[in-house]
Protein backbone atom coordinates (compact mmCIF):
# COMPACT_ATOMS: atom_id res chain seq x y z
CA UNK A 1 0.00 0.00 0.00
CA UNK A 2 1.32 3.46 -0.92
CA UNK A 3 2.27 5.95 1.76
CA UNK A 4 -0.39 8.50 2.66
CA UNK A 5 -0.19 11.66 0.59
CA UNK A 6 -0.58 15.13 2.00
CA UNK A 7 -3.91 16.86 1.36
CA UNK A 8 -2.45 19.66 -0.82
CA UNK A 9 -1.13 17.47 -3.64
CA UNK A 10 -4.30 15.35 -3.58
CA UNK A 11 -6.50 18.43 -3.90
CA UNK A 12 -4.37 19.78 -6.74
CA UNK A 13 -4.49 16.43 -8.54
CA UNK A 14 -8.30 16.38 -8.30
CA UNK A 15 -8.42 19.93 -9.65
CA UNK A 16 -6.18 19.03 -12.56
CA UNK A 17 -8.41 16.09 -13.43
CA UNK A 18 -11.52 18.28 -13.24
CA UNK A 19 -10.22 21.33 -15.12
CA UNK A 20 -7.19 20.11 -17.00
CA UNK A 21 -3.72 21.54 -16.58
CA UNK A 22 -3.47 25.12 -15.37
CA UNK A 23 -0.73 27.72 -15.42
CA UNK A 24 -1.03 28.69 -11.77
CA UNK A 25 2.02 28.30 -9.56
CA UNK A 26 -0.10 26.87 -6.76
CA UNK A 27 -3.85 26.85 -6.21
CA UNK A 28 -4.77 29.94 -4.24
CA UNK A 29 -6.80 27.97 -1.68
CA UNK A 30 -3.65 26.06 -0.78
CA UNK A 31 -1.59 29.14 0.08
CA UNK A 32 -1.05 30.65 3.49
CA UNK A 33 -1.43 34.11 1.96
CA UNK A 34 -5.02 33.39 0.91
CA UNK A 35 -6.06 32.29 4.38
CA UNK A 36 -4.22 35.24 5.96
CA UNK A 37 -6.16 37.57 3.64
CA UNK A 38 -9.46 35.91 4.60
CA UNK A 39 -8.66 36.26 8.31
CA UNK A 40 -7.69 39.94 7.92
CA UNK A 41 -10.90 40.69 6.01
CA UNK A 42 -13.01 38.91 8.62
CA UNK A 43 -11.20 40.82 11.38
CA UNK A 44 -11.82 44.14 9.63
CA UNK A 45 -15.52 43.40 9.19
CA UNK A 46 -15.91 42.25 12.80
CA UNK A 47 -14.10 45.36 14.02
CA UNK A 48 -16.42 47.53 11.92
CA UNK A 49 -19.45 45.79 13.39
CA UNK A 50 -18.43 46.28 17.03
CA UNK A 51 -16.48 49.55 16.89
CA UNK A 52 -17.90 53.05 16.94
CA UNK A 53 -14.77 54.55 15.41
CA UNK A 54 -14.59 52.36 12.27
CA UNK A 55 -17.47 53.17 9.93
CA UNK A 56 -18.75 50.93 7.16
CA UNK A 57 -17.24 52.91 4.28
CA UNK A 58 -13.80 52.88 5.84
CA UNK A 59 -14.04 49.14 6.62
CA UNK A 60 -14.99 48.28 3.03
CA UNK A 61 -12.17 50.49 1.77
CA UNK A 62 -9.74 48.52 3.95
CA UNK A 63 -11.20 45.23 2.66
CA UNK A 64 -10.74 46.44 -0.93
CA UNK A 65 -7.14 47.43 -0.21
CA UNK A 66 -6.34 44.05 1.38
CA UNK A 67 -7.98 42.14 -1.50
CA UNK A 68 -6.19 44.26 -4.10
CA UNK A 69 -2.86 43.67 -2.37
CA UNK A 70 -3.50 39.93 -2.43
CA UNK A 71 -4.46 39.96 -6.12
CA UNK A 72 -1.37 41.96 -7.05
CA UNK A 73 0.89 39.69 -5.00
CA UNK A 74 -0.57 36.59 -6.70
CA UNK A 75 0.04 38.17 -10.08
CA UNK A 76 3.63 39.01 -9.21
CA UNK A 77 4.21 35.49 -7.87
CA UNK A 78 3.11 34.01 -11.20
CA UNK A 79 5.23 36.22 -13.45
CA UNK A 80 7.61 34.08 -15.40
CA UNK A 81 6.78 30.89 -13.52
CA UNK A 82 5.52 27.94 -15.51
CA UNK A 83 3.23 25.33 -14.00
CA UNK A 84 4.16 21.69 -13.69
CA UNK A 85 1.46 19.17 -13.02
CA UNK A 86 1.72 16.84 -10.03
CA UNK A 87 2.81 14.03 -12.34
CA UNK A 88 5.67 16.10 -13.69
CA UNK A 89 6.80 17.09 -10.16
CA UNK A 90 7.15 13.47 -9.04
CA UNK A 91 9.47 12.50 -11.87
C-alpha positions in Angstrom: 0.0 0.0 0.0 1.3 3.5 -0.9 2.3 6.0 1.8 -0.4 8.5 2.7 -0.2 11.7 0.6 -0.6 15.1 2.0 -3.9 16.9 1.4 -2.5 19.7 -0.8 -1.1 17.5 -3.6 -4.3 15.4 -3.6 -6.5 18.4 -3.9 -4.4 19.8 -6.7 -4.5 16.4 -8.5 -8.3 16.4 -8.3 -8.4 19.9 -9.7 -6.2 19.0 -12.6 -8.4 16.1 -13.4 -11.5 18.3 -13.2 -10.2 21.3 -15.1 -7.2 20.1 -17.0 -3.7 21.5 -16.6 -3.5 25.1 -15.4 -0.7 27.7 -15.4 -1.0 28.7 -11.8 2.0 28.3 -9.6 -0.1 26.9 -6.8 -3.8 26.9 -6.2 -4.8 29.9 -4.2 -6.8 28.0 -1.7 -3.6 26.1 -0.8 -1.6 29.1 0.1 -1.1 30.7 3.5 -1.4 34.1 2.0 -5.0 33.4 0.9 -6.1 32.3 4.4 -4.2 35.2 6.0 -6.2 37.6 3.6 -9.5 35.9 4.6 -8.7 36.3 8.3 -7.7 39.9 7.9 -10.9 40.7 6.0 -13.0 38.9 8.6 -11.2 40.8 11.4 -11.8 44.1 9.6 -15.5 43.4 9.2 -15.9 42.2 12.8 -14.1 45.4 14.0 -16.4 47.5 11.9 -19.5 45.8 13.4 -18.4 46.3 17.0 -16.5 49.6 16.9 -17.9 53.0 16.9 -14.8 54.6 15.4 -14.6 52.4 12.3 -17.5 53.2 9.9 -18.8 50.9 7.2 -17.2 52.9 4.3 -13.8 52.9 5.8 -14.0 49.1 6.6 -15.0 48.3 3.0 -12.2 50.5 1.8 -9.7 48.5 3.9 -11.2 45.2 2.7 -10.7 46.4 -0.9 -7.1 47.4 -0.2 -6.3 44.0 1.4 -8.0 42.1 -1.5 -6.2 44.3 -4.1 -2.9 43.7 -2.4 -3.5 39.9 -2.4 -4.5 40.0 -6.1 -1.4 42.0 -7.1 0.9 39.7 -5.0 -0.6 36.6 -6.7 0.0 38.2 -10.1 3.6 39.0 -9.2 4.2 35.5 -7.9 3.1 34.0 -11.2 5.2 36.2 -13.4 7.6 34.1 -15.4 6.8 30.9 -13.5 5.5 27.9 -15.5 3.2 25.3 -14.0 4.2 21.7 -13.7 1.5 19.2 -13.0 1.7 16.8 -10.0 2.8 14.0 -12.3 5.7 16.1 -13.7 6.8 17.1 -10.2 7.2 13.5 -9.0 9.5 12.5 -11.9 
